[in-house]
Amino acid sequence: MATKTFLKSIVIKDKKSAEKFINALENAENKKAKEVKIDKMVKEISDSETIRKIFIKKKLFLKYSIN
């Protein structure tokens, strides 16, 4: 989830808007998170050179696969 999504300032100007906002929060609180199954092998990388190589490969792949 993008940080901007949950750090947004909210201005409530009237009672009806306040009630809608509270209802939305209460509704969200009652929902369970969906279980996520990861079926791909993953490898965590943190060094910038490896990340750069991955993006270069992807860029080249996209460049030649569009045609």
C-alpha positions in Angstrom: 0.0 0.0 0.0 1.3 3.4 -0.9 2.2 5.6 2.1 0.2 8.5 0.7 -2.9 6.4 0.9 -3.0 6.3 4.7 -1.2 9.6 5.5 -3.8 11.8 3.9 -5.3 14.6 5.9 -9.1 14.4 6.2 -11.3 17.5 6.8 -14.8 16.8 8.0 -17.0 19.8 7.6 -20.4 18.5 8.7 -22.2 15.9 10.9 -23.3 13.8 8.0 -19.7 13.5 6.7 -18.5 12.6 10.2 -21.0 9.8 10.5 -20.1 8.4 7.1 -16.4 8.5 8.1 -17.1 6.7 11.4 -19.2 4.1 9.7 -16.5 3.4 7.1 -13.9 3.0 9.9 -16.1 0.7 11.8 -16.9 -1.4 8.7 -13.2 -1.7 7.9 -12.4 -2.8 11.4 -14.8 -5.8 11.1 -13.2 -7.0 7.8 -10.6 -9.7 8.0 -7.5 -9.5 5.8 -7.3 -11.9 2.9 -4.8 -14.7 3.2 -2.1 -14.4 0.6 -0.4 -17.5 -0.8 3.0 -16.9 -2.3 3.7 -19.6 -5.0 6.8 -18.1 -6.5 10.3 -18.4 -5.2 11.6 -15.1 -4.0 15.1 -13.8 -3.1 15.7 -10.7 -1.1 18.3 -8.3 -2.6 19.5 -5.1 -1.2 22.6 -4.1 -3.1 22.1 -1.4 -5.7 24.2 -3.0 -8.4 22.0 -6.2 -8.5 18.9 -4.1 -8.5 20.2 -1.9 -11.4 21.0 -5.1 -13.4 17.5 -6.4 -12.9 15.9 -3.2 -14.2 18.3 -3.0 -17.2 17.3 -6.6 -18.2 13.6 -5.7 -17.8 14.0 -2.6 -19.8 15.8 -4.4 -22.6 13.1 -7.2 -22.5 10.3 -4.7 -22.8 12.0 -2.8 -25.6 12.4 -5.8 -27.8 9.1 -7.7 -26.9 6.8 -4.8 -27.9 7.4 -5.3 -31.6 
